[in-house]
Amino acid sequence: MIFLVPDFPWEIIVVALPLAGALVCFLWPRHASLLALIAALGVAGAVSGLGWEITTHGPQRYAIGGWGAPLGIDLYSDGLSLSMLAISALVGLGVSIYACGYFDSQKARHFWPLWLFLWAALNALFVAADIFNLYVTLELLGLAAVALVALAGGAEALGAAMRYLLVSLLGSLIYLFGVALLYHGSGSVDIMILAQRVESGPAAWTAMGLMSAGLLLKTALFPLHFWLPPAHASAPAPVSALLSALVVKGSFYIFLRLWLEIFMDLGASPGQLVGILGAAAVLWGGIQALRQTRLKMLIAYSTISQLGYLFMAFAITGITAWTGMLYLLLSHALAKAAMFMAAGNILHFGGHDRIAELDRVAQRLPLTLAAFSLAGISIIGLPPSGGFIAKWLLLEAALDSEQWWWVVVLMLGGLLAAGYIFKVIGHAFTQADLSHEARAVPANMEWAALTLACAAILLGFLVPAVTLLIDIGSPFDARYAG
Amino acid sequence: MNWNSALPLLIVGSSLLPGIVIFFLAEERVVARTALNMTGALVKMVLVGFMLWGVYYGEQFEIRIPMLPDLDLVLRAGPLAMLLVTLSSVLWLVTTIYAIGYLENSPHRSRFFGFFSLCVTATVGLSLAGNLLTFLLFYELLTLATYPLIVHRGTEVARLAGRNYLAYTLAGGALLLLSTVWLYSLSGTLEFTTRGFLSGLDDTHHPALILIFIMMIAGLGVKAALIPLHGWLPQAMVAPAPVSALLHAVAVVKAGAFGIVRVVHDVYGIEFASSLGVTLPLAIVASATIIYGSLRALFQVDLKRLLAFSTVSQVSYIALGVALAEPVATIGGLVHLVHQGVQKITLFFCAGNLAETLGIHKISEMRGVGRRMPWTMAAFSIGAFGMIGAPPLTGFVSKWYLGSGALEAGLDWVVLVLAASSLLNAAYFLPILHAAWFKSPPDSWPQEHKFGRRETAWALLAPTLITATLTLILGLFATAPISPLEWVRFIASRGFTP
């Protein structure tokens, strides 16, 4: 088969296909959802193709137009990029199916092109090999995300979108300053070349500080998280799912990449500081989530808490911690998408998301409630979910290196999560005394949520496969073998 | 996959699959649901029978599923595992019949039976667990599966009881998780081994091992209702009677007690645990729980709450037997796992019968009930005498072994604890029996339902009589070749001889 020759440019396809899909959906809005579903399936197929290529032939570097770095644009994909692409494909497919039932035709004609455009930007980000391309994709991702938030309409959503836009632009701008500094110092933007050329010194440290600050702002690390809850909570449900599950992971991925390839070598790298902020995020996000009275706000604060775990790995370090971190990233993507979808169903059905009055709604949506609960199990980190594996690995890494304080945070974070998840579920079993005007929820919306939630649980059984996958190209091993 | 590795999976699956299917059944499909429930329960019984037979003849049943790097999910059938597996599969069958009768025409039955099956799946899974990771997995699953059963009634009281239950058990689970990972990071294995896997560790780790032991016992003690971690149990009485019966006899409290047995015997090893000096404190906590539970039971006015405190007391016999670190006492503790199960489930069935038939919830309302419901009260009497430890019933057998073992270990005060407990048990059960049999009944019962000429529905009465008969038989024929006692001796003979 011609498509399976080793140097078939799957990297290009995973970017070009959603982009083409966005264009087609824009041109034929009446068939947008069908076209988008076809595009989504295509992207999933292309990611599988890339996965096949990488697992059989190792990490791939593709020079667009044959120019190659430092003149042309390179695309690079290894196990880390592949796992990000794969999780995006899975969540993206789920969101696409969900969105088919969610939007009215007026909003759908805006949603589909924007979402596919966002997907293209995200995939491009995951295969970008240089820090300038990362900037471009980050900017595009942010713009698409802001437009999607604004899609909800209304003063609340527009205000949140405006704040989101400003934060997004500010973050990218700060990051761009860092890029300029690095380029000035070493004459290249290619990550691999930078990894060899950048030398420790005030200029490099400044660049690192700027780039990190911009990226952490966009990833909503405590205390830079203020913009996230309103933006994620006021967006339409499929958009909330995308933002929490995938979009914040985009800037996080850049931070992780740069950290592993460049920053770690600079000395004086603030791993402990990032870890402490992460720990603070875990606790602060958990406490805030516990205090919320609206379901979507609760889920949004839960995202802040969960993102905190990712950053704790930078302080714990070691391959076990990195694996745990990646596991958390993947399972959180699935679980949080499922959770926002479930919240969307509840909102659609009962017209509100006040937690104290959920009993009148939740009991009549068993599938949605099951989705929420299963996703919650992964978020809390109970076995046998993906979240459990992540927490186990992080605990193990912290205990192996005798860093007790992280252990305490990990345990407290889990208990807080249990608190806010069961705060919601507890209301599902109380008898409803008031019948409610209800709008039926389309089956695809319930099943999409449930499927993603089940995937988050099943992820717990896929450790051998996932560890094999992320070992390709040894993104984590380069400097911390063993 | 061959038969020997498929069997543990099938035994776990025989309640998991029906449970999942039941979730999707419509509420009114009573026949399909009942058929699924009964088929699952019967299939499990048959499979467990096969496995018992195989284990007795030294057959190996094991399956490994890779989960974490270098750490598998392991289901393995050993003699100790079979004790709880058999108990739970037998009592599941009986309780299922009871629950079908009990919940007739009440709402949310598909949800109830779905979680009910998950609950048994978790219990069987944690009994068959071959390492701490697998145990932890099913232990947490049990927490999650019982929560909806406790809040099943959907009242505000039930919601709060459920919240309390979760607060206790999830915190306990977190402690267990932490101590398990810590143990793994110290020893590099979690595999249950006869005589434990920790004695080879360096002396410098001993303080850490003591701390881990305390955390593990605390994590397990929540479910085993050791004081001061028992607070959730009396509150959980808002659950429907079959749930209380299962919770108290096989599922939750037994999971905790069984876990303590596993930790002391197969993780630390009894000799190593004694040399660390952690078994005596455990014995003291267990003894304190035995006395405290009985004392609290004495002052209850609500029948189910009385039974709950009685459970707090009785389950600690198991922990006590293990903590005495002496073979005969261990036999007494382990056999009580089974004996307490059949006794307590009988008592809870009776309490459910009284509540459903006559609306009796309070002890004061039981005057003369023996004449109105003779069969139920006969069963209740058997269970109560078993609890008191009157010979030749099951409770006596357990206490006899516990006492002899304590004397053997040179801990004479334990005999006093046992005697005091028996006296206290008598002090709260005998007045009830006296009132029920010898006082004249009131003119009308709080809320009476008629069931034709029978005293109550057959689906409620039959399970009660079955478990009461079991209590009798297990006590009378304690030394018969296939009794739990003989099986426990079989376990002990493998665990204690070098």
Interface residues (C-beta under 8 A of the other chain):
Chain A: T323 P366 A370 I377 I380 L382 P383 P384 I389 K391 W392 L393 L395 E396 L399 D400 V407 M411 G414 L415 A418 F422 G426 H427 F429 T430 Q431 G460 F461 V463 P464 T467
Chain B: F23 I65 P66 M67 L68 P69 L73 R111 L136 L137 E140 L141 L144 Y147 P148 V151 H152 G154 T155 E156 A158 R159 G162 R163 L166 L170 A171 G173 A174 L177 L178 V181 W182 Y184 S185
